[in-house]
Amino acid sequence: MPTVVYLINVDWFFVSHFQHLARRALSDGNHVILAAQLGPASSTLYPRGLVLVDLPFQRNGIRPKGLAASVRAVEDLLAQTTEPVVHAFGLFGVLVGALATRRLKNVRCVYTITGRGYASVAREPSMRLMRTLAPLFIRYLADDDNTRWMVENNADIAQSGLDRAHRDGRVKVVGGAGVDPDVFVSSALPARPPLRIGFVARLIWSKGLDIAVRAVAMARARGCDVTLTVAGQTDDSNPRAFTKAELAKFAAAPGVQFVGKVQDIPEFWRHHHVAFLPSRGGEGLPKSLLEAASCARPILTSRVPGCEELANATNGWVIPVEDAAAAADTIIEIAASQDLEARGAFARSVIKKDYSETKLWETAEEFYFK
C-alpha cells in the first residue's frame, strides 16, 4: 500500500492550506505522513490517522536553521517507508525533497510551487542571488522524468525553471490550495453605504496593507463612504513584518478597523462587499482571495501573477502594483457600481468549477499514482 509523505516547512501552513489532501489520501486507504516543523497547529489536524514527524527546521527570516538535519531526517524516513510518494510544498520542500531522495530509487516526487513571498520581491543582493539560483536548482537537480510539478499561476512555470518539465507534460497549473464551496458559502451583500472592504492576509509588507490603508484614505478624502477591515496577524519570522508602531498608525486611520485573526471567514465576508489585496508580488494564488470569491465577494487586487489571473477569471478589478492612487480611483468606481452582487455570484461560480479542493485532489491523485 503506498505511503504519501507530505513535506512542508511548518505545520500551520499545511493545516490552513493542504490538509484536505491528506484527508482524501487517507480515505482512499493510503498511509499518510506529515513531516514539518511541528507546533500548536498540529493538534488541530484532521483526520487523526495522520502520522506526524517533527523536523528540526526553524524559519528565521532569510537564514533558516536546520536544513541539513531536515534532509537527513527525511532521507531516513523515506528509506524506512514502503512505496513512498513525496508531495513537498514551496522552495523548502523542493530543496529538502530533492536532496533527501538523491540516493533513493523509485520515489515519486510531486512538488507544489507556492507563493515565494518576500524572497521574490526583496531587493537585497542575497535575495536576488536566491532568485537566480532557485530555478537552476529546480531545473538541474530537482527535476527528472519521475517528478511532477504543480504551480499556482502560469508565470511560475518559466520563473521556476520548469520549461522542460512543462514540455514533457509533467507540470499542471492548479487553482491554488483549493477551497470547499460547501464551507465557504455565499451570503447576501450588506446594505450600502458605506462600501465595506475586507483585507485578509498576514500583516507583512509584501501583502500591501500600507497601500490598502493609503488607498482608502485617498478615497475617503474625495468623499467616498468606504471602510477597511483588516483581518490577520503579523509574522515575526518574515523580514518585512510590519512593526507594532506601523500597525498602530494604520489602525488609527479613519475608517480602518483591525480585527485580528478571523476563525469564521464566511461570517467575516457576510459583513463586507469586496476583497482587497494590493500585493507587491511573491504570490502563488492567495487562498484568502479564493475564499472571498467562494463567498461571492468580488476581488480587487494588483497586477502580479496569480492575483491578476484570479481577478480576471472572476470579473474582479486589477490595479498597478504599489499604486494607491489607482486603487483609490477603483474604490470610488466600485462604490458607485450597481453590479456587485452579480460579480460576486459569477466569482463563486468560477471557484466551484475551477478552484475547488476536489479539483486539486484530482490532479494530486493523478500525479501520485499514475
N, C-alpha and C positions, 0 to 999 in steps of 0.2 A: 504494500500500500504506500503510495507516495507521501512524502512529508513536505509541506510547504513551510519554508523558513522566511519570515518577514524580517527584514533588516532595515533599521532606521535609527537616526541619531538619538531621539528622545521619545519616550512613551506617549507624552501628551499629544504630540503631533499625529501619531498613529491612532490614538483614541478619537481625536477630533475629525480625522480625515479618512482613515482607511480600515478601521476595524470591521466595517461591513464586509470586506473581502475575506477576512479570517472567519467570520460567521458563515459565509457561503461555503468556504473550503471545508470547514468542519461539518456542515450539514450534508455535504457530499461524501463524507466518510474518510476524509484525509486527516492525517496527523498535522497539527499546526503549531509552530513555534514562533514566538516574537523575541528577537534579540535587539535590545536597545538599552540606553541608559534609563534605568527604571526609577520612578519617583511616585508621588502620590496618585498620579493618574492611572497607574496600573491597577489600583483597587477597583476602578470603575469599568475595567474591560469586560466586555460581554461578547461571546459566551465564555463561561468559566472553564471550558475544556482547553483553553489556550495554555501552552507551556511557556513560561517566561524565563528568559536568560538575561541577566544583568551584565551589560558591557561596561568595561572600565573607561568609559568615554565621558569627557566633560566639555560642554560648549563653553568657550572662553573668548568670545569675540573672534578676532581673526587668527588666534593662536589656540586652537582646541588641543586638549590634552588626552592622552590615552589612545591615539590612533593605532600605534603599533601593537599595543596589548589587545585592542579590539580585533585586529586582524588575526592574531594568534588564537584568540578565543573562538572566533567564527570558524576558522580553519579546523580547529579541534572538534567543534560541534558538528560540522558537516562530515568530517571523517568518520564520525560515530553514527551518522544518520542514514537510514535506508531510503534509497531513491529520492534524494533531496532536490527540491526545486527552490531556488533562492529568488525572492522578489524583494529588491532593495530600492530605497527611495532617496532621491537627492544626491548631491555630489558626495556626501559622506557614504551613502550606500554603494554608489558606483566604485569609489576608491577601496573601501573595505571589502566589498564583494569580489572585485576583480583580483585583489591581492590574495584574498583568502582561498580562492578557487584555482589559483595558478598551477598548483601541483595536483589538483584533483581532477579526475576524468569523469566525463559524462554527467556533470552537474548542469542542469538547465538554469540559466541565469536570465531573469527578467528585471529590467531596470526602468524605473519611472523617473524622468527628469521633472522635478518640481520647481517651484519658484526659487531663484537663487538670491533674491533679496539684495542686501547691501553689497555683496561681493560683485554684483553685476552692474552697479551704478556708481560705486565709490571711485574716487579719483586718485587715491594713494597708489604709489608705484607697486606696492605688494599686491594690491587688488588687481591692477592692470596685468601684472605678471600671471596671477591666478587665472584671469580670463583668457590669457594666451595659452597657458599650459593645459587647462582642463579639457578643451576639445581634442588636443593632441593625445592626452592620456586615454580619453574615451575611444578615439579612432584606432590607436595603435596597440593599446594594452587591454582595454576592457571589452572590446567588441570582437566577436568571432561568429562563425556560422551557427553556433548553438545558442546565441544570445538574442534576446528580443527586447525591444525598447518601446516604452510609452512616453510620449511627450504631450504637453498640455496646450501647446499652440504651435502653429506652423513655423514660426521663426526659430524655435528651438531645434529644429532638425539641422539646419546649417550651423547655428551658433554652437551646437554641441558636438560638431564633427561627425554627424550621422548620415552624411550624404550617401556613402556606400551602402550602409545598412538599409537606408530608405530605398535605394535602387533594387536591393535584394528582397524587398518586401518584408523586412523584419522590424519595421517601425510603424506605429499607428498613432495618430493624433486622437487623444481621448478627451472627454469632457471634464477635465479636471478630476477631482476626487469623487464627483458624482453626488447627487442628493436624493433623498427619498421624498417624492412629491406627496406621499401619504402622511408624512410627518410635517413637512414644510408646506402647509396648506394655504390657500388663498383666503383673503378676507376683504370685506368692503373697505374702500378708502374712507378715511376720516373726513369730516367737513373741512372746507377751506373758506376763508383764510384762517390761520396762516398756512403757507406751504411748509410742511414738516419734512425736513431732510434727515436721513439717518446715515451715520458714518460708523461702520462696524469693522474694526481692524485692530491689530496691535498698534500701540502708540509709539511708532518709530518713524524716523524721518522719511524712509522710502515710501511709506504709505500716503504721505502728503497731508497729514492732519493740519499742518500750518497753512497749507494752501486752501483747504476747505474753510478754515476759520476766516481767512482774509477774504475769500470769495463771498461768503455770507455777509461779512461786514460791508463790503462794497455794494452788494445788492440792497441791503437794508438802508444804506446811505442814500440810495437812489429811490427810496420809497417803497421797496418791495417788502411785503409782510412775510418773512421767512424765518424759520428757526432751524437750528442744527443740534441734533442729539448725538453725542459721541459715546459709543459703546466699545469697550475694550480695555486691555491692561497694557502696561508697559512691559518691555522685555529687556531686562538688565544685561543679558548676555549679548545683546545687539550693540555694536559700536556706536550707533546713532540713535539710541533710545532717547526720547525727549526727557529732559530733566524735570524734577518736581517744580522748579521755578517756571520753566516754559509751559508746563501743563496748567499751572495756576494762572498764568497770563491768558492762555487760551480760554480757560473756564470762566474768566472774568469778563470776557467779551459779551456784549449784549446779544441776546438771542441764542446763546450757546449753553448747553447743559451736558454735563458728564454723568453717566450712569454706571460706569464700571463694567465688569464682565456681565453679560446677559446670558442667563441659562435658557430662557424661553424665547427663542428667536421669532417664531411665528407671532407671539404676543407682542414683541417689540415692533414688528412691521405692521401690525394692526393699527398702530398709532402714528404711522408715517406714510408719506406719499412716494418718496423717491430714495433710492440708494445712491450714495455719493462716495466714490473712491478716486481721488485725484492722484493716483500712484505715480511715482517717479520712475518706475520700472522694476525689473527683477522679479516679475510675477510669472507664475505658470498660468494658472487660471484661478483667481481668488474664490475660495469657497463662499466667502461672505456674499459675493455678488450672485453666485449660483443660488444660494439660499433666499436672497431677496427676490430674485426673479421667480423662483418656485412659489414664493408667497404673493406673486402677482404685483410686484413692485418694479417699475421701470428703472433703468440704470443710467447714471451719469458718471462717466469715468474719463480717463486720459488716454491719449493715443500711444499706448505701449502694448507690446504683444500680449495676447491673452485677454486683457481688459477690452481692447478695441474690438477684437473679434467677437467677444460675447455681446458687447453693446450693439454692434451692427446686426448680429444674428437675432437679437431680441427687440429691435426697434428702439434702442435707447439713444443716448447722446454721447458724443465724443468731443473732448476739448484738447488743445495742445498741452504738452507736458509743462508743468510749472507756470501756467498762465492763469493766475487768479482772476484777472480782468475778464478773460474769455469765459471762465467759469461763472462769474457774476452775470455776464450777459445771458448765458444759457439758463441760469436760475431764474432770471426775470422772465425769459421766454416760457419756461416751464410753469411758472406761477400763473401765467395767463392762459395756459393750454387747457383745452376742454376735452382732451382725449387721453388723459392719464389712465383711466380705468381700462380703456381699450388696449392701450400699450401694455399695461400690466397683464391683462388676460392673454395677450399674444406672447409675452415673455414666458409666462407659465407654460403655455402650450409647447414652446420650443424646448424648455427644460425637460418636460415629460418625454418628449420624443428623442432628444439627443444627448441629454446631460444627466441621466438618472444613474443611481447606483447599479441598477440592473444592467444598464448599457456597459458600464465599466467592467462588471463581473464577466460579461460575455467575452470581452477582449482578454481579460486575465485568464479565464478558463482555457481559451484557445491557446494562449502563449504558454501556459503551464504544462499542458498535457498533449498538445497536438504537434 
